[in-house]
């Protein structure tokens, strides 16, 4: 959202407007993992060199971890949960007839 005081009708939809929008952090919805009793949340930052992190929270929504995803994974739009863990969809697959997922496993570090 653009604050009303900064609204310039002439720039709505322009490249500058889009760059300013994309440069702000974008948080995805909370994803509850019933198998591990935790939550995941995607956050994307940056415009051209977009970086996506996955935030991990306990069942009280306290942050317990965060990791940066490789750039060849979709954020927020390509995942599913299973007993094995969180499956993330890879992008930039050369064969347009394939959808490729990789299992994301939590590892406890000290």
N, C-alpha and C positions, 0 to 999 in steps of 0.2 A: 504494500500500500504506500502511496505517495501522500505525505501530509498535504492538506489543502493549501497551506501557505506556499508550498513549493510547486504546486501544480501548474504546469505550462502546457496548455492544450496543443500547442504547435509541436511539442516533442513526444507526445504520447505515441508509442509504437516505433520510435526512431531507434537507431543503433545505440545512441547514447543512453536512451531510456532503458533499453534491454540490457546493456552492459551494467548500468547502475543496479538494476534489479538482480541480475545474476551474480553480481559481486557480493551480495549479502548472503549470510548463511541461511540455508533452507533445512528445516527439520521435518522428517517424516513422522508418521504416526507411531505410537508405541505398539510394539508387537510382543504379545505375551507368549512365552514358550512354556507350555503346560508340562512338558517333560522334565524341564530343569528348574521350573518355578522362578524364572527370570524374565526380564524385558529387554528387547533390543530397540534401538532407534537409529536411523540413518541421519547423518548431517552432511550436507554438501556445501562447500565453500569455494569461491573463486569463479571467474568468468570463463576465460579460455582454457586455463589449466585447472579444471575443476578437480578438487580432491574430495573424496567421500570417506567419512569415518563411520564406524559402527560403534555406538555407545552401548554398553551392557550395564543393566541395573538389576539390583536384587528385587525381591518381591515387595519391598517397601519403597521402591523407586530411588534407592541410594545408588549412585554411580559406583560400580565395582571394577570397571575396565573400559578401555577404548582402544580401538585399533584402526589404522588406516587401511582401506581396501586397495588392492591393486587397481590400476586404471581400466583393466579389461573386465570389470564387473559392473553390472547394472545396479543402481542404488534405488531401493524402495519399490521398483516396479517388477523385479524379477527374482522372487524368492519364494520358498515354501518351507514349512517346518515339518519335521518328522521325528520319530524316536531317535534317529541317528544324529540329528542336529539341524542346523539351519543350512539350507541349500541356496546358494547364490547363483544367479544366472550370469553366464559370461556373455559379453558383447563382442562385436567384431569377429564373429565366426565366419570363416570364408564360405562355408556351405550354407546357403540360405534355406536348405531343407532340414537343418538341424537346430535344435535348441540344446545347449550344453549347460549343465549345472555342476557346481563343485561344492562339496560338503565343507562347511565352516565348522570347525570344532573348537570349543573353548579349552584352553590350557591354563591351569592355575600356576601362576608364578609367585615367587616370594619376594 
